[in-house]
């Protein structure tokens, strides 16, 4: 969905762990391009509860 990465970056991900702002000059700003840590993001995605997943415990 549109805006999913931006929303996750603002609300869930940590600067320096899942992403980092970069510039050729070496002084990044909040509006600079982002480089993403795919391993950390994939781990974050795996940890999220997916729609339709249910705990199938039998009582």
CNS distance restraints for C-alpha pairs under 8 A (distance, minus, plus):
assign (resid   3 and name CA) (resid   7 and name CA) 5.95 0.50 0.50
assign (resid   4 and name CA) (resid   8 and name CA) 6.12 0.50 0.50
assign (resid   5 and name CA) (resid   9 and name CA) 6.00 0.50 0.50
assign (resid   6 and name CA) (resid  10 and name CA) 6.23 0.50 0.50
assign (resid   7 and name CA) (resid  11 and name CA) 6.01 0.50 0.50
assign (resid   7 and name CA) (resid  12 and name CA) 7.87 0.50 0.50
assign (resid   8 and name CA) (resid  12 and name CA) 5.03 0.50 0.50
assign (resid   8 and name CA) (resid  13 and name CA) 6.03 0.50 0.50
assign (resid   9 and name CA) (resid  13 and name CA) 4.92 0.50 0.50
assign (resid   9 and name CA) (resid  14 and name CA) 7.35 0.50 0.50
assign (resid   9 and name CA) (resid  19 and name CA) 7.79 0.50 0.50
assign (resid  13 and name CA) (resid  17 and name CA) 7.45 0.50 0.50
assign (resid  13 and name CA) (resid  18 and name CA) 5.78 0.50 0.50
assign (resid  13 and name CA) (resid  19 and name CA) 7.45 0.50 0.50
assign (resid  14 and name CA) (resid  18 and name CA) 5.81 0.50 0.50
assign (resid  14 and name CA) (resid  19 and name CA) 6.98 0.50 0.50
assign (resid  15 and name CA) (resid  19 and name CA) 5.41 0.50 0.50
assign (resid  15 and name CA) (resid  20 and name CA) 5.65 0.50 0.50
assign (resid  16 and name CA) (resid  20 and name CA) 5.27 0.50 0.50
assign (resid  17 and name CA) (resid  37 and name CA) 7.00 0.50 0.50
assign (resid  17 and name CA) (resid  40 and name CA) 6.96 0.50 0.50
assign (resid  18 and name CA) (resid  36 and name CA) 5.90 0.50 0.50
assign (resid  18 and name CA) (resid  37 and name CA) 4.98 0.50 0.50
assign (resid  18 and name CA) (resid  38 and name CA) 7.40 0.50 0.50
assign (resid  18 and name CA) (resid  40 and name CA) 5.51 0.50 0.50
assign (resid  18 and name CA) (resid  41 and name CA) 5.80 0.50 0.50
assign (resid  19 and name CA) (resid  34 and name CA) 6.37 0.50 0.50
assign (resid  19 and name CA) (resid  35 and name CA) 5.60 0.50 0.50
assign (resid  19 and name CA) (resid  36 and name CA) 4.36 0.50 0.50
assign (resid  19 and name CA) (resid  37 and name CA) 5.72 0.50 0.50
assign (resid  20 and name CA) (resid  34 and name CA) 5.45 0.50 0.50
assign (resid  20 and name CA) (resid  35 and name CA) 5.37 0.50 0.50
assign (resid  20 and name CA) (resid  36 and name CA) 6.58 0.50 0.50
assign (resid  21 and name CA) (resid  28 and name CA) 5.68 0.50 0.50
assign (resid  21 and name CA) (resid  29 and name CA) 6.93 0.50 0.50
assign (resid  21 and name CA) (resid  30 and name CA) 6.90 0.50 0.50
assign (resid  21 and name CA) (resid  31 and name CA) 7.94 0.50 0.50
assign (resid  21 and name CA) (resid  32 and name CA) 5.63 0.50 0.50
assign (resid  21 and name CA) (resid  33 and name CA) 5.62 0.50 0.50
assign (resid  21 and name CA) (resid  34 and name CA) 4.47 0.50 0.50
assign (resid  21 and name CA) (resid  35 and name CA) 6.35 0.50 0.50
assign (resid  22 and name CA) (resid  26 and name CA) 6.97 0.50 0.50
assign (resid  22 and name CA) (resid  27 and name CA) 7.55 0.50 0.50
assign (resid  22 and name CA) (resid  28 and name CA) 5.22 0.50 0.50
assign (resid  22 and name CA) (resid  29 and name CA) 7.99 0.50 0.50
assign (resid  22 and name CA) (resid  32 and name CA) 6.13 0.50 0.50
assign (resid  22 and name CA) (resid  33 and name CA) 5.77 0.50 0.50
assign (resid  22 and name CA) (resid  34 and name CA) 6.02 0.50 0.50
assign (resid  22 and name CA) (resid  35 and name CA) 6.89 0.50 0.50
assign (resid  23 and name CA) (resid  27 and name CA) 6.36 0.50 0.50
assign (resid  23 and name CA) (resid  28 and name CA) 5.28 0.50 0.50
assign (resid  23 and name CA) (resid  32 and name CA) 6.51 0.50 0.50
assign (resid  23 and name CA) (resid  33 and name CA) 7.06 0.50 0.50
assign (resid  28 and name CA) (resid  32 and name CA) 5.80 0.50 0.50
assign (resid  36 and name CA) (resid  41 and name CA) 7.75 0.50 0.50
assign (resid  37 and name CA) (resid  41 and name CA) 6.24 0.50 0.50
assign (resid  38 and name CA) (resid  42 and name CA) 5.92 0.50 0.50
assign (resid  39 and name CA) (resid  43 and name CA) 6.22 0.50 0.50
assign (resid  40 and name CA) (resid  44 and name CA) 6.19 0.50 0.50
assign (resid  41 and name CA) (resid  45 and name CA) 6.14 0.50 0.50
assign (resid  42 and name CA) (resid  46 and name CA) 6.21 0.50 0.50
assign (resid  43 and name CA) (resid  47 and name CA) 6.29 0.50 0.50
assign (resid  44 and name CA) (resid  48 and name CA) 6.51 0.50 0.50
assign (resid  49 and name CA) (resid  53 and name CA) 6.93 0.50 0.50
